Amino acid sequence: MSEVSESKNRVISGVVVSDGMDKTVVVRIERQVKHPIYGKYIRRTDKVSAHDENNDCKVGDMISVVETRPLSKTKSWRLESIDKRADEADAG
């Protein structure tokens, strides 16, 4: 955790929804925002492409990604760590 606090780049976590590309995964990021008028919290999702150098991630994995320089047209995030494997959740 010490290297995360030293980094000035954003670190967010999400679920892998696609791993079909080489060295790239698509991650679904969920957040909650408050409705400006009604005050109810609404779930919003964003999808980002992240760099996965060793193709370690599979669909359903919970991962942390860190913001980095642009690596391609759509990739400006890279894999920080795999928090929970998809098969661990299924086995339990």
C-alpha positions as a printed Julia matrix, in Angstrom:
92×3 Matrix{Float64}:
   0.0     0.0     0.0
   2.92    2.38    0.52
   3.63    2.65   -3.2
  -0.03    3.51   -3.87
   0.1     6.46   -1.47
   3.34    7.72   -3.05
   1.82    7.63   -6.54
   0.0    10.72   -7.74
  -1.96    8.71  -10.3
  -5.53    7.61   -9.62
  -6.12    4.01   -8.59
  -9.59    2.55   -9.12
 -11.02   -0.96   -8.95
 -13.5    -2.71  -11.17
 -14.56   -5.97  -12.81
 -13.07   -7.36  -16.02
 -15.8    -7.67  -18.66
 -13.64   -8.58  -21.67
 -10.22  -10.17  -22.13
 -10.35  -11.03  -25.83
  -7.6    -8.64  -26.88
  -3.87   -9.21  -26.56
  -2.42   -7.45  -23.47
  -5.65   -5.47  -23.0
  -8.68   -5.94  -20.76
 -11.9    -3.95  -20.54
 -12.82   -3.02  -16.98
 -16.27   -1.93  -15.74
 -16.01    0.78  -13.09
 -19.09    1.37  -10.94
 -19.7     4.53   -8.96
 -22.64    6.16   -7.25
 -23.65    9.75   -7.87
 -26.31   11.77   -6.14
 -29.16   12.99   -8.35
 -29.01   16.8    -8.41
 -32.74   17.31   -7.83
 -34.15   14.23   -6.12
 -31.14   13.37   -3.96
 -31.34    9.65   -4.73
 -28.06    7.86   -5.38
 -27.8     6.48   -8.9
 -25.38    3.78  -10.05
 -23.22    4.87  -12.98
 -20.8     2.64  -14.88
 -17.84    3.44  -17.09
 -15.77    1.05  -19.17
 -12.03    1.63  -19.54
  -9.35   -0.29  -21.42
  -6.39   -1.3   -19.3
  -2.97   -2.7   -20.17
  -2.4    -6.28  -18.95
   1.19   -7.11  -19.89
   1.1   -10.85  -19.11
  -2.56  -11.54  -20.0
  -3.22  -12.58  -16.39
  -6.8   -11.32  -16.07
  -9.91  -13.31  -16.92
 -13.54  -12.21  -17.22
 -15.07  -11.68  -13.78
 -11.83  -10.84  -11.94
 -11.84   -7.89   -9.55
  -8.77   -5.78  -10.36
  -7.2    -2.46   -9.5
  -5.99   -0.23  -12.32
  -3.79    2.85  -12.14
  -3.88    5.84  -14.44
  -0.85    6.16  -16.69
   0.33    7.91  -19.84
  -1.63    7.09  -23.01
  -0.52    3.69  -24.27
  -2.78    3.66  -27.33
  -5.84    5.46  -28.67
  -8.08    4.06  -25.92
  -5.68    2.77  -23.23
  -4.52    5.11  -20.48
  -4.81    2.68  -17.55
  -2.64   -0.28  -16.57
  -3.15   -3.27  -14.3
  -2.02   -2.62  -10.73
  -3.14   -5.83   -9.01
  -5.68   -8.63   -9.18
  -7.79   -8.32   -6.04
 -10.06  -11.35   -6.44
 -10.1   -14.07   -9.06
 -13.39  -15.05  -10.7
 -12.88  -18.75   -9.89
 -12.4   -17.94   -6.18
 -15.86  -16.39   -6.08
 -17.41  -19.39   -7.89
 -15.72  -21.96   -5.62
 -17.07  -20.37   -2.44
